[in-house]
Amino acid sequence: MQEDFSDRRKAPRVSIGIRFKYKLVDSAPENTKAMLSGVTKNISRLGMLFENPAQIPINTELKISLQLPGVPAKDIDLRGKV
């Protein structure tokens, strides 16, 4: 059974599929890291959920770049942690 954490979140989530690009942040040189892509399942001002075919370890930092619908075409660059 899957637990529903939605009522414990500090910010409401919106179910929306937004394409984005991301890189894993670690000690490897920046030019050796591949740019990956994904699609959000939901997003809020404090976080987002997306599915990934490979497991990303907890506490891994990500550099994320996305464009929000309805916002002029400008990438928003973010940092996040799994």
NORJO-V555444 format. One record per residue. N is the residue number from 1. PHI is phi in whole degrees, 0 to 359 (* if undefined). PSI is psi in whole degrees, -180 to 180 (* if undefined). D_CENTER is the distance of its C-alpha to the mean C-alpha in Angstrom with 2 decimals. Layout:
{{N,PHI,PSI,D_CENTER} {N,PHI,PSI,D_CENTER}}
This chain:
{{1,*,134,24.74} {2,269,130,21.15} {3,279,141,20.87} {4,263,111,19.58} {5,264,2,17.71} {6,300,-32,17.22} {7,281,-9,20.39} {8,259,1,19.36} {9,283,149,16.31} {10,276,-19,17.10} {11,226,138,15.48} {12,294,143,15.83} {13,261,148,13.07} {14,245,126,13.59} {15,285,113,13.41} {16,201,142,12.38} {17,262,105,11.29} {18,244,125,9.75} {19,288,140,9.71} {20,211,166,7.60} {21,242,150,8.43} {22,207,158,7.47} {23,230,146,10.09} {24,282,139,10.93} {25,255,121,12.97} {26,207,-159,16.33} {27,276,-4,20.00} {28,291,151,20.34} {29,303,142,21.44} {30,305,-38,18.85} {31,284,-5,20.68} {32,262,-4,20.44} {33,268,133,16.68} {34,280,143,15.57} {35,277,125,13.00} {36,251,167,11.00} {37,226,159,9.63} {38,202,180,7.99} {39,225,130,8.33} {40,291,152,6.85} {41,262,-37,9.57} {42,204,163,9.48} {43,209,151,8.37} {44,216,-177,10.55} {45,287,-13,11.60} {46,247,-6,10.58} {47,179,178,7.25} {48,209,157,5.30} {49,241,133,6.28} {50,215,155,6.29} {51,267,145,9.31} {52,224,133,10.08} {53,295,-28,13.81} {54,252,143,14.09} {55,287,131,13.58} {56,258,124,11.56} {57,301,145,13.81} {58,302,144,13.29} {59,77,4,13.13} {60,289,133,11.67} {61,272,145,10.24} {62,234,144,7.69} {63,259,125,8.52} {64,238,141,6.26} {65,227,125,8.62} {66,212,166,8.89} {67,238,128,11.99} {68,275,140,12.64} {69,298,140,15.54} {70,82,-2,18.81} {71,254,136,17.97} {72,312,146,20.03} {73,302,87,18.59} {74,217,128,16.95} {75,292,140,13.66} {76,256,121,11.69} {77,260,128,10.72} {78,229,162,8.62} {79,237,141,8.60} {80,216,174,6.97} {81,223,136,8.57} {82,287,*,8.55}}
